Amino acid sequence: MKYKMLVCDFDGTLYTDDFKVTKETLDAVEKYKAQGGKFVIATGRLYQAIKPFAELFKLTDEVVTYQGSGVYDLKTDSIILSNEIESELAVEIYQYMYKTYGEITSPILFYEDKCIVEEENEFNKIFSQIVKVPLTCVNKQLDVYVSENKINARKILFLAVEKFIRHIISDLIDKFGDKLNVNQSSKALLECVNINASKGNAVKWIAERYGIKQEEICAIGDSENDNSMIEYAGLGIAMGNAMDVTKAVANYVCDTNNNNGVAKVIEEILLK
C-alpha cells in the first residue's frame, strides 16, 4: 500500500452538511483499515465531541483534537500530546478582542475539554448544538475568568461576523502571529491555538510514532485549519466543498462531503 496513513478532517469532510457520516464513507474506511491502512481523524472539535465518531469508525488509537493542540489516546481517554496558550497571553487576546471587535465577535474558551462562555447567546447556542457539547457559562468576561483562575487555554475561538473574519484574522496575525496559530475553520469561526500546535505537526508526530514516512501519508480536509496537514502529507487532498485557500495548497481536489468525497478517494486512489 503506497499510502499507509490516511488523515481526515471531520466537519465538512467526513461529516455531511446535514450532520451525518454516510455508510459509503464508513465502509470505505473499514476497507482501507482492513488492508493495513492507519486511519486518523484530525479535527478542531473537543475530545468529548469527536470521541463518539471515533468509536463509530471503530478507532482505538490516536485522535487529533483542537486543531492539533491536543492528541488523545482513545484507549485511555488521556492526552498524549499537548500545546496550550499560556494564561497571560490568553488574557491579552481576550482583552484585545473585547476592545477592538466586541460587537462583531462572540468568544469561547476551551479548557479541560469544556466549552466555556461568559453567557449564552444565539450564536454560541447554535455552535453548542452542532458539536453536541454543553456550554459552561461563567457570567463574566473571559479575560477576567482566565486571569482569576490562571487558566492555560487549549484553544480560543471567536464566532465572528462573516464579512469581517479575514480582516480580524489578518489583524490577529500581525499582533500575535509570533505566539499564535490563527486561522479560519468555517465561514464564521476564527480559531487560535499555540504557535506550535497545528494539524500538520500533530500528523507528523503520530506518523513518526509508527515509522510512517511523510510520502506515505494522505491528508484530506476542507478548511484553512487543514492546510498544514494537507501541505505536509505526501498526497494532500481538498474536498470539493473546500475553501479556495485550501484547494490552492492541495495536490488534488476530490468530490464534496455531501457526495462521498472521502470514500471515492479511498476507492479510486488509495486502494488501487
Disulfide bonds with the S-S distance in Angstrom:
none
